[in-house]
Amino acid sequence: MFKSKTLTRALVMGSQYASLILFALFTTFPLLWALSFGLSTDGSTAYLFPQGFIPHIADAEGNYNLGVTLSWFERVFVEIPFSTYFKNSMIMSTASVLGTVLISVLAAYPLSRMRFFGRNFIFIAIIATMMLPSEASLVPNYITVTTLGRWANSLQAMLGSDAETWRRFVGINSYFAAIAPGLAGAFGIFLMKQAFEAVPQDLIDAARVDGATEMQILWRIMLPVTTPSIAALSIFTLVNAWNDFLWPSIIMRSKEMQPLAVGVFNDLTGPLSGSQNTLMAAIVLTVIPVLIFFSFTQRYFISGMDGAVK
């Protein structure tokens, strides 16, 4: 009887680990293939299995052996302005994370802990925006950004300057135009509202009895307690902002203002593109910063999502 239970438990655990390994290989398949592609001398065996997942280099006689080369990664920085794209992505992603967290926290706290007329209606209206496809906001956002740019130029002209310099801060081809439309997201507000509602009411009542203001309660009590949820929201926002392609490709006209997703696509794809090895090396370099950030914050992400589900 004891051996039967042990065998059953071993089979169950073995099947679970095997399923997890297969799922991990399935999800990491594109990245592993791109990494092998970028570390190989050429792409002649990239579409063969299993050779495509084994980096190889060519010797003097043209024979392929197991090995790696970093020449394609070096060419990424030589052939395209990768550093400029990386800087733009860092600025846009960092500003998106900070702005989204700030707006989500300030909007979620009154919706979760304050009583006022129309609170439920406002929350339902915010959640309803999640049903709309992101493409539905492209035209309104574009019109808004161009209008802000014209207002900036008009204001500058009223102040006695003829040079159109203010438009580049708020109009087309500006960081503000690329970042602002995604700051007030319904997901972030929903996530933080659920986190705030999980905080015991006794803590808030005790703080109010001691004379704390609402901002003091938010800053000194709610934020430290809900740090995992804030970390989870930051990870979601960073990944979305880092990989965003459609809106930046519309709003960023000049090459010097484009983020990685747009710049790498425009430079390394199409009829005038370079080698596929360079493209795969650029893709790997683009993914690495997000993987590093997630590896340091994954425990906060898991605990934060667990609190949101509760």
Backbone hydrogen bonds, N-H to C=O, Kabsch-Sander energy under -0.5 kcal/mol:
donor,donor_aa,acceptor,acceptor_aa,energy
5,K,1,M,-2.0
6,T,2,F,-2.3
7,L,3,K,-2.6
8,T,4,S,-2.3
9,R,5,K,-2.6
10,A,6,T,-2.4
11,L,7,L,-2.4
12,V,8,T,-2.4
13,M,9,R,-2.6
14,G,10,A,-2.5
15,S,11,L,-2.4
16,Q,12,V,-2.1
17,Y,13,M,-2.6
18,A,14,G,-2.4
19,S,15,S,-2.2
20,L,16,Q,-2.3
21,I,17,Y,-2.5
22,L,18,A,-2.3
23,F,19,S,-2.5
24,A,20,L,-2.5
25,L,21,I,-2.4
26,F,22,L,-2.2
27,T,23,F,-2.4
28,T,24,A,-2.3
29,F,25,L,-0.7
32,L,28,T,-2.8
33,W,29,F,-2.3
34,A,30,P,-2.4
35,L,31,L,-2.5
36,S,32,L,-2.4
37,F,33,W,-2.5
38,G,34,A,-2.5
39,L,35,L,-1.5
40,S,36,S,-0.7
40,S,37,F,-0.8
41,T,56,H,-2.3
46,A,43,G,-0.9
48,L,45,T,-1.5
52,G,48,L,-2.7
53,F,50,P,-2.0
54,I,51,Q,-1.7
57,I,65,N,-2.6
59,D,63,N,-2.6
62,G,59,D,-1.5
65,N,57,I,-2.9
67,G,55,P,-1.5
69,T,39,L,-1.8
74,E,70,L,-1.9
75,R,71,S,-2.0
76,V,72,W,-1.2
77,F,73,F,-0.9
78,V,74,E,-0.8
79,E,75,R,-3.3
80,I,76,V,-1.4
82,F,80,I,-2.5
85,Y,81,P,-2.1
86,F,82,F,-2.8
87,K,83,S,-2.4
88,N,84,T,-2.3
89,S,85,Y,-2.4
90,M,86,F,-2.3
91,I,87,K,-2.4
92,M,88,N,-2.6
93,S,89,S,-2.7
94,T,90,M,-2.4
95,A,91,I,-2.3
96,S,92,M,-2.0
97,V,93,S,-2.4
98,L,94,T,-2.5
99,G,95,A,-2.6
100,T,96,S,-2.5
101,V,97,V,-2.4
102,L,98,L,-2.2
103,I,99,G,-2.5
104,S,100,T,-2.7
105,V,101,V,-2.3
106,L,102,L,-2.3
107,A,103,I,-2.0
108,A,104,S,-2.4
109,Y,105,V,-2.0
111,L,107,A,-1.1
112,S,108,A,-1.5
112,S,109,Y,-0.5
113,R,109,Y,-2.6
114,M,110,P,-1.5
116,F,114,M,-0.6
119,R,116,F,-1.5
122,I,118,G,-2.3
123,F,119,R,-2.1
124,I,120,N,-2.5
125,A,121,F,-2.4
126,I,122,I,-2.1
127,I,123,F,-2.5
128,A,124,I,-2.3
129,T,125,A,-0.8
129,T,126,I,-0.8
130,M,127,I,-1.7
131,M,128,A,-1.6
132,L,129,T,-1.0
136,A,133,P,-1.5
137,S,134,S,-1.3
138,L,135,E,-1.2
141,N,137,S,-2.3
142,Y,138,L,-2.4
143,I,139,V,-2.5
144,T,140,P,-2.3
145,V,141,N,-2.5
146,T,142,Y,-2.4
147,T,143,I,-2.2
148,L,144,T,-2.4
149,G,145,V,-2.0
150,R,146,T,-2.0
151,W,147,T,-2.5
152,A,148,L,-2.2
153,N,149,G,-1.9
154,S,150,R,-2.5
155,L,151,W,-2.7
156,Q,152,A,-2.2
157,A,153,N,-2.4
158,M,154,S,-2.1
159,L,155,L,-1.3
160,G,157,A,-1.4
161,S,156,Q,-2.0
165,T,163,A,-1.8
168,R,165,T,-0.6
169,F,166,W,-1.7
170,V,166,W,-0.8
170,V,167,R,-0.7
171,G,167,R,-3.5
173,N,251,I,-1.9
174,S,171,G,-0.6
176,F,169,F,-0.5
178,A,174,S,-1.4
179,I,175,Y,-1.9
180,A,176,F,-2.8
182,G,179,I,-1.4
183,L,180,A,-1.7
184,A,180,A,-0.5
185,G,183,L,-1.6
189,I,185,G,-1.5
190,F,186,A,-2.5
191,L,187,F,-2.8
192,M,188,G,-2.3
193,K,189,I,-2.2
194,Q,190,F,-2.2
195,A,191,L,-1.7
196,F,192,M,-2.6
197,E,193,K,-2.1
198,A,194,Q,-0.8
198,A,195,A,-0.5
199,V,196,F,-1.2
203,L,200,P,-0.8
204,I,200,P,-0.8
205,D,201,Q,-2.6
206,A,202,D,-2.4
207,A,203,L,-1.8
208,R,204,I,-2.2
209,V,205,D,-2.1
210,D,206,A,-1.6
211,G,208,R,-1.2
212,A,207,A,-2.5
217,I,213,T,-2.3
218,L,214,E,-2.4
219,W,215,M,-2.5
220,R,216,Q,-2.9
221,I,217,I,-1.7
222,M,217,I,-2.3
223,L,218,L,-2.1
225,V,221,I,-1.5
226,T,222,M,-2.0
227,T,224,P,-0.8
230,I,226,T,-2.0
231,A,227,T,-2.4
232,A,228,P,-2.3
233,L,229,S,-2.5
234,S,230,I,-2.2
235,I,231,A,-2.2
236,F,232,A,-2.3
237,T,233,L,-2.5
238,L,234,S,-2.6
239,V,235,I,-2.5
240,N,236,F,-2.2
241,A,237,T,-2.8
242,W,238,L,-2.9
243,N,239,V,-2.0
244,D,240,N,-0.7
249,S,245,F,-2.1
250,I,246,L,-1.1
250,I,247,W,-0.6
251,I,247,W,-2.3
252,M,248,P,-2.6
253,R,251,I,-0.9
257,M,254,S,-1.1
258,Q,255,K,-1.0
260,L,85,Y,-0.6
263,G,259,P,-2.9
264,V,260,L,-2.6
265,F,261,A,-0.9
266,N,262,V,-2.4
267,D,263,G,-2.3
268,L,264,V,-2.4
269,T,265,F,-0.8
273,S,270,G,-1.5
279,L,275,S,-1.5
280,M,276,Q,-2.5
281,A,277,N,-2.3
282,A,278,T,-2.3
283,I,279,L,-2.1
284,V,280,M,-2.2
285,L,281,A,-2.2
286,T,282,A,-1.8
287,V,283,I,-1.7
288,I,284,V,-1.9
290,V,287,V,-0.5
291,L,287,V,-1.9
292,I,288,I,-2.5
293,F,289,P,-2.2
294,F,290,V,-2.5
295,S,291,L,-2.3
296,F,292,I,-1.3
297,T,293,F,-0.9
298,Q,294,F,-1.0
301,F,297,T,-2.1
302,I,298,Q,-2.6
303,S,299,R,-2.1
304,G,300,Y,-2.4
305,M,301,F,-2.3
306,D,302,I,-1.8
307,G,303,S,-1.8
308,A,304,G,-1.7
309,V,305,M,-2.1
310,K,306,D,-2.0
